[in-house]
Amino acid sequence: MFGSQHRILVYGAGVIGSYYAMLLAAAGEDVSLLARGRRLEQLRLRRDINVLDRVADSELFDFIFVAVRSNQMIPALDALRSNVSGTIVTLANSDDDYSGWEEAVGKGRLLPAFPSAGGSIDSEGGTSQQNLQQHPEAGRLFRQTDGRRNERRFPCGDGLLGPGPWQRSHRRGDY
């Protein structure tokens, strides 16, 4: 997908985090997924992705995707503040500006993005997603924390979903 494999952490194993972890892993990326509680146990049984219950501050990732609800974002970013990884991509929407998020994780590390999927997790831990991507640039354009367009892009070639229809539905995802 990127021309060379990147080490990626997806922090949050709900529908959004699981969906992006599945797509990135399918594209050949080295993906770890941080999970807790029952979801951690469900994912460990699958054995097809590296599942973590914690991340050491010294553990370096090329990108950390944080896929939690916006009201859980600051505690998640606080937990990552001491981690040595440089780029932290948030996959959540916020009515507020991003100054609180950037303060939590450290200036210059935050790259806000908006997930283009939603869905549910069934009792067996499988996911059902509906990808709502409307435009070829959706999911690839990032904004600076002050709202200006950012030329820094996640290097994802044809996009996280690859070429083709920009609206897809997936049932019983791999994660």
C-alpha positions as CSV (number, residue, x, y, z in Angstrom):
1,M,0.0,0.0,0.0
2,F,2.7,2.5,0.9
3,G,5.6,1.2,-1.1
4,S,7.3,-0.1,2.0
5,Q,5.8,-1.7,5.1
6,H,5.1,0.6,8.1
7,R,4.7,-0.3,11.7
8,I,1.2,0.9,12.7
9,L,-0.6,0.8,16.0
10,V,-4.4,1.1,16.0
11,Y,-5.4,2.3,19.5
12,G,-9.0,1.2,20.0
13,A,-10.6,-2.1,18.9
14,G,-14.2,-1.0,18.3
15,V,-15.7,-1.0,14.9
16,I,-13.7,1.9,13.5
17,G,-10.3,0.7,14.9
18,S,-11.0,-2.9,13.9
19,Y,-12.0,-1.9,10.4
20,Y,-8.9,0.2,9.7
21,A,-6.7,-2.5,11.3
22,M,-8.2,-5.0,8.9
23,L,-7.7,-2.8,5.9
24,L,-4.1,-1.9,6.8
25,A,-3.2,-5.5,7.5
26,A,-4.8,-6.7,4.3
27,A,-2.6,-4.2,2.5
28,G,0.5,-5.7,4.0
29,E,1.2,-3.3,6.8
30,D,2.6,-4.4,10.1
31,V,-0.4,-3.7,12.3
32,S,-0.9,-4.0,16.0
33,L,-4.4,-3.5,17.6
34,L,-4.7,-2.3,21.2
35,A,-7.8,-3.8,22.9
36,R,-9.2,-4.2,26.4
37,G,-11.6,-6.4,28.3
38,R,-13.9,-8.8,26.4
39,R,-12.8,-7.4,23.0
40,L,-9.2,-8.2,23.8
41,E,-10.1,-11.9,24.5
42,Q,-12.2,-12.1,21.3
43,L,-9.4,-10.8,19.2
44,R,-6.7,-13.0,20.8
45,L,-8.7,-16.1,19.8
46,R,-8.5,-15.0,16.1
47,R,-4.7,-15.1,16.0
48,D,-4.6,-13.2,12.7
49,I,-3.4,-9.9,14.0
50,N,-1.0,-8.8,16.7
51,V,-3.3,-7.8,19.6
52,L,-1.9,-5.7,22.5
53,D,-3.3,-4.8,25.9
54,R,-0.7,-2.1,26.5
55,V,2.0,-0.1,24.7
56,A,5.4,0.7,26.2
57,D,6.5,4.3,25.9
58,S,9.7,3.1,24.1
59,E,7.7,1.2,21.5
60,L,8.1,3.0,18.1
61,F,5.4,3.0,15.5
62,D,5.4,4.9,12.2
63,F,1.8,5.9,12.8
64,I,-0.6,5.5,15.7
65,F,-4.3,5.6,14.7
66,V,-6.5,6.5,17.7
67,A,-10.0,5.2,17.1
68,V,-12.0,6.1,20.2
69,R,-15.1,8.2,20.8
70,S,-14.4,11.9,20.9
71,N,-15.2,12.0,24.7
72,Q,-12.5,9.3,25.2
73,M,-9.9,11.0,23.1
74,I,-8.1,13.1,25.7
75,P,-7.5,10.2,28.1
76,A,-6.3,8.1,25.1
77,L,-3.9,10.8,23.9
78,D,-2.7,11.4,27.5
79,A,-1.8,7.7,27.6
80,L,0.3,8.1,24.4
81,R,2.0,11.4,25.4
82,S,5.2,9.7,26.5
83,N,5.3,7.2,23.7
84,V,8.2,7.9,21.3
85,S,6.2,7.6,18.1
86,G,5.9,10.8,16.1
87,T,2.6,10.9,14.2
88,I,-0.7,10.3,15.9
89,V,-3.8,10.2,13.7
90,T,-7.1,10.7,15.4
91,L,-10.1,9.0,13.9
92,A,-12.9,10.9,15.5
93,N,-14.9,14.0,14.9
94,S,-15.0,16.9,17.3
95,D,-17.2,20.0,17.7
96,D,-14.3,21.7,19.5
97,D,-11.0,22.8,18.0
98,Y,-8.2,20.4,18.5
99,S,-6.1,22.4,20.9
100,G,-7.1,20.2,23.9
101,W,-6.2,17.0,21.9
102,E,-2.9,18.5,20.8
103,E,-2.1,19.6,24.3
104,A,-2.8,16.1,25.6
105,V,-0.4,14.4,23.1
106,G,2.2,17.1,22.5
107,K,2.4,19.9,19.9
108,G,3.2,18.9,16.4
109,R,2.3,15.2,16.7
110,L,-1.5,15.3,16.1
111,L,-3.0,14.7,12.7
112,P,-6.8,14.8,12.8
113,A,-8.7,12.6,10.4
114,F,-12.3,11.5,10.0
115,P,-13.3,7.9,9.8
116,S,-15.4,6.9,6.9
117,A,-17.0,3.8,8.3
118,G,-19.4,2.7,11.1
119,G,-21.0,-0.5,12.2
120,S,-21.4,-2.9,15.0
121,I,-19.6,-5.8,16.7
122,D,-21.6,-9.0,17.1
123,S,-21.5,-11.3,20.2
124,E,-18.7,-13.4,18.6
125,G,-16.5,-10.4,18.0
126,G,-17.1,-10.1,14.3
127,T,-17.7,-6.7,12.8
128,S,-20.3,-5.4,10.4
129,Q,-19.3,-2.2,8.7
130,Q,-20.8,0.3,6.3
131,N,-18.2,2.4,4.5
132,L,-19.5,5.8,4.0
133,Q,-16.6,7.3,2.0
134,Q,-18.1,9.8,-0.4
135,H,-15.1,11.2,-2.2
136,P,-11.7,9.9,-3.4
137,E,-10.0,12.3,-1.1
138,A,-12.0,11.4,2.0
139,G,-9.9,9.5,4.5
140,R,-6.7,10.8,2.9
141,L,-6.8,14.6,3.5
142,F,-5.9,15.8,6.9
143,R,-6.4,19.2,8.5
144,Q,-4.0,21.0,10.7
145,T,-5.3,21.5,14.2
146,D,-6.2,25.1,13.3
147,G,-8.4,23.9,10.5
148,R,-6.2,24.8,7.6
149,R,-5.6,22.2,4.9
150,N,-2.4,20.3,5.5
151,E,-0.2,19.1,2.7
152,R,1.1,16.4,5.0
153,R,-0.7,13.3,3.8
154,F,-0.9,9.8,5.0
155,P,1.0,8.0,2.2
156,C,-1.7,5.7,1.1
157,G,-1.5,5.5,-2.6
158,D,-5.0,4.9,-4.0
159,G,-6.5,5.4,-0.6
160,L,-7.2,3.0,2.2
161,L,-9.8,1.2,0.2
162,G,-7.9,1.2,-3.1
163,P,-9.5,2.1,-6.4
164,G,-13.1,1.4,-7.2
165,P,-16.5,2.4,-5.9
166,W,-16.3,4.8,-3.0
167,Q,-19.1,3.3,-1.1
168,R,-18.8,-0.3,0.0
169,S,-20.4,-2.5,2.5
170,H,-18.6,-5.2,4.5
171,R,-20.2,-7.9,6.6
172,R,-18.5,-10.0,9.3
173,G,-15.1,-8.4,9.0
174,D,-12.0,-10.2,9.9
175,Y,-11.4,-8.3,13.1
